[in-house]
Amino acid sequence: MYISEQLLNPDERRLRLSAQLGVEHVVLDNRGTEMVSAAGGVNAWDSARLKAYRQWVEGFDLKLDVFALDVGSILLDSLLDLEGARRQRDVLAQNIKKAADAGITCLKYNVQMVGITRTGMKPGRGGARNSSFVHAEYRPEEDRKHSYWGVGYPTDQAEGGTDTAMLCGQKVAREVPPVTEKAGWDAIEFLIEGLVPAADNAGVRLACHPHDPAYPVGGLNGVEHVVGSADGLRKFLSLSSSRNHGLNFCQGTVAEMFRDPGAAMIPVIEEFAATGRIFMVHFRNIRGGYLDFQEVFPDEGDVDMFQAIKAYQRGGYAGPLCPDHVPISALDEKRERFMAFALGYTRGLLQAAGVWHTPAR
């Protein structure tokens, strides 16, 4: 295992900082730009531009582990406009091949239909603020204020506006028609049926991020989060036997599925690691659990992060650990220092566990 930093549209300064922090591998998302897109829009990629982008990043002594595949609104569209969704799926399948042509071997994607629901900020250590989801405090009209939209962090972020929510295919919960459990699985199966064969042909792994957060039984605002439980993750993996069909295993999101994540997570991590279907890990921690949690620094949550690393090791996982969702503070507006802390903490745990290694580049 090794650390890999997630970055959104990084510039030269940011890539140099990552290298100086000892990062050697990165996971990149460039939604909202045309740096890798074919002429006329940001949906279809251009393999030559994508390859040039990868080479530019790797010129900073960084290896590009994973690149984001933005599925847009295809899941909702498959329930409302099947023909339009098929056209989008064809573009995504073509993008998978173009990624392979550009030398990219793993793509991550997210099956959120609505924003990553949060209900507000909780006080953290030293005056930092922790993003939280407390079901009892949920108010639909405050979704956009507190929730995550596609990428980034909630509140005070450029990502938090309507344009980005639409760009990332996510809607406010009350604006979405009911999505039953059956409809949710139908939409995901539609996506998998189109993308996994393309991934097999191209030799590209697809890493899916589960639903964040787990919703109550019956859903929230009529929307079910079907990949919002351990059983949902198991069913998701069962949709295809392809070894290219797997998970962006967000440890924090999976922890949110349990009332006592401190007790539940270690065996669950080992179980899913043993499938060989974890392609990357969001290595983050929470305090609390199902329907009542807050996102905290990795060293202060309810999951023992050292034991988590040992569980990944026992399960045979040897891929990237990506720190994610650190708290918010006016003292670190870009979260570079907070992320540096999380990176160093993760690297220290790996070294203490005796599993640190740098894979061949």
N, C-alpha and C positions, 0 to 999 in steps of 0.2 A: 504494500500500500504506500501511497505517497500523497502529498498535498497538491491540489490543483485549484487555482483561483478562478472564480467566475467574474467576468467583466462584461459590461455593456458599452458598446461603441467606444472602446478605449483609444485614446490618442497616444502619441509617442511618449509624452511625459508619464502617462499612467503605466504603460508597458515597461518603461525603464524602472519605475518604482517597484513594480512586481518583481522584476529581475533582481533588484537590489535587496528585496526582502527575502531572497532565496527561493522564490517561486520558479519552477522550471517547466511547469505545465499549466495550461489555461483552458477554460471552457468559455466560449465566446457567444454572445448574442448581439446582433446588430440590427434588430428590428427597428424600423423607422428610418433606415438609411437606404441609399441606392448604391452602396459601395460594392455589392456583389450581384446586383440585379441586372437583368437584361433590359434593353431599352424599352421605355414605355411603362414602367411600373416597378414595384418592389416585390411582387409575388413570384415571378419566374426568375430563377437565377441564371447567371451567365458563368459557365464553368471556367472560362479563362480568367474572368475577373475574380472569381472565388479562389482560384489557385493563386493568383497574384496577391490577394488579401492574406491567404494563409502564409505565403512566403514572406510577406512584409512582417507579419506578426512573429514568425519564427526567426526573422533577422535580429530579434532582440534576445536571442538565446532562450526562447520559449517554445515548447512543443504544443501545438493545438490538439488537445485531446478530443473535444466534443464541440460541435457547432449547433446552434438552435435552428430547428425547423418550425417555423410559425405556421400552425394549422389554421389560423384565422378563425372565421365563424363557421367552419365546415360542419361541426357537430350539430349546432342549432339548425344550420341550413339543411342538413340531411333529413331533419324532421319536418321542415317546412317547404323546401325547394330541392327535391331530390336530384333533378337534372343539373341544377346549378352546383350542387355539392359534388356531383360526379365530375364536372369540369374542374372544380378546384382540386379534387383528389388526383386527377390526371396530372395537373401541374405539380403537385407535391411529389408524385411518383417520379416525374421527370427531374425534379430537384434532387431527389435521392441519387439518381444516376450521375447528375452533374457534380454532386458532392464527392462521389467516388472518383470521378474523373479528375477532380481537383486535389485528390490525395487525402480526403477527409473520411475517416472510417467509422465515426459514430455521430449520430444526430439525436438531440433531445427534443422532446415536445411535451405539451401540456394539454390535458383533456378538460381544463376548466371551461365551463359554459358561462359562468358569471364570475365576477371578481373574487379574489381570494378574501373571503369575508372576515372582517375584523370589526370590533365594536368600540375601540378607543385605546387610549394610552394609559398605562399604569406606571406609577413611580418606580424607578429602578435605582440601583446603587449610585451614590454620588450625584444624584439629580438627573441621571439618564432617564429615558422614557422607554417603556417596553410595549410593543404592539400586542394587543390582546383580543381574544374572542371569548365573550361571556354570553352564552345564549340568553340568559335571563335579562341581559341589558340590550339585546339586539333591537334596533329600530330600522325598518327598511329605508326610511327617508335619509338615514345617515350612512348608507352603504358607501357612497362615493367619497365621503369625508374620511372614513376610517379604513377602507379596504385597500388591498393591493390591486393594481391594474396592470396585468401582463407581466411586467418586470419591475424591478426596483423596490422601493419601500413605501409604506403608507405615509400620507400627510407631508406637506411642505416639499413635495417633489414634483418636478416637471412631468413625471410619468402619471401623475394623479388626475389628469384631465380627461375630458370626454373623448378627445381625438385619439389618445393612446388606447383607451378602453375599446373603441371601435376598431382601431388598427389591430389589436391583439385578439379580436373576436369575442371579447367579453362584454357582458351587459350588466346593468343594474338588475338585481334579482327581481324587483317588482315589474320590470319591463319585459320579462321573459315569460312566454306562455308556459303552462305546466309541463314539467318534464318528469314523467313517472319513472319508476325503476325500470320497467320494460323499455320505455323510450330511451332512457339513458344508455342501457346496454345495446340497444339497436344502433344508436349513433356511434358508439365506440366500435362495435363489430363492423359497421360499414367502413370506418376508417381503417381498421386493421386489415380487412379483406383487400383493400386497395394498396396499402403501403408495405405490408410485410413481403408480398411477392417481389415488389420492386427492390426492397432491401436485400432479399436473398439473391436476386440476380446481380445486384451491384456489390455484394459483400460488405454492406453497411449495417451496423447495429443501430437499433432504434430504442432509445431510453425514454420511457414514459413517466412523467411526474404524476403521482396520485392526486386525487381531489383534496383540496385544502380549503377549509378544515372539514373534518367529519361533521356531517349534519345530523340533527336528531332523527329518530325513526319517523318516517313520513315526509322528511325533507324540510326545506326552509323556503317559504314563499312558493310552495308547490314544486320546487326543484329538488330532485334527489341527487345525492352525491354517491354514486354507486361504487366508485373506487375510493371509498372513504372508510374502509375497514380492512382488517387482515383477510377476511373471507373475500372481500371485493378484490384485493390484490391477487389472491390465489385464483379467483375466477378469471381475472384479466390475463394472467399468464397462461391459463388453460385455453384461451381463445386461439392460440397458435402454438404448434410444437417447434416452430422455427427457433434456432439458437440466436437469431438476430432480433427476436421479439423479447424485450426485457424492460428493465426499470431504471429510471432515475430515482433511486431509493432515497427519498427525502426523510431523513431520520426524524426531524422535527415534526413533519406532517404525520408520519406513522405514529409517533408518540401521542399526537393529538387524538388518536383513535381509541385510546385506553384511559380508563378511570385512574389507573395506577401505573403510569408508564415506567416508573422506576423498577417495578417488579416484572412488567410484561415485556419490555423491549429487548432484553438480552437474548432470551430464547427466540424471539421473533427475528431479530437480526441474524442470528445463526441459521435459522430455518431458510430465510430468503437468500442469504449468501450461498448456502449449499446448493441452491438451484442452478447456480452459474448464470443467472439472468439479471444480476445487478451489474449495470454497466458504468454507473457513477453514483456517488453518494453525496447528498447534501448533509454535511456533518454539523448539525446544529442541535440546540437543546431548548427545552421548555420547562416552565414551572406550572404545575397543575396538571390537567388532563382533559378528558372528553367533555366538550361543551363549556369548559372553564379553564383557560390557560393563558399564559403570556410568554412571549419570546424573550429569552434572556441571553446573557453571555454564556459561552459553552461551559464555563467552570462553575456556574451557580444554579444549574437546572436540576431536575429530578432524576435524570438519567446519568448513570456513572459512565462518563465518556471513555475512561480507560478500559472499563469492562466491555464497553461497546466495541472498541478496537479489537480486543481479544476475541469477541464473538465473531466479528468479520473474519478474523484470522482463522478461527476454528472452522468456519464455513467455507474457507478457501478463496475468499475475495482478496484480490491483489491490485485493485484499480484505484482511481483517484478519490480522495476525500476533499470536498469543497466546503469550506465555511460559508455560512449563509444566514441572512436575517439577523444581523447584530442589532442591538438597541439604537436609539436615536438620541442625539444630543446636539445642542447649539455649539458645543465646544469642538465638535468633529463633524461638520456639516456634510462632508463627502464620505464619512465613515471610513476614511482611509486608515486612521489610527486604530479604530475599533476592529477593522478587518485585519490589520497587521497583528493585533493581539490574538485574534482567533487563529490566524495562520500559525503564529509562533506556538500557541498553546497546542494546536493539533500536531505540529511537527514534534514538539516535546513528548507528547503522548506516544506517538509512533516510535520515537527513539527509546522511550522507557519500556515499551512493549517488545522491543527488539524486532520490529517488523518494518522499519523504515528502509526503503530502497528506492533508488532512482531507476525506472525502467529504461530499456534501450531506446534511444531516440532515433 
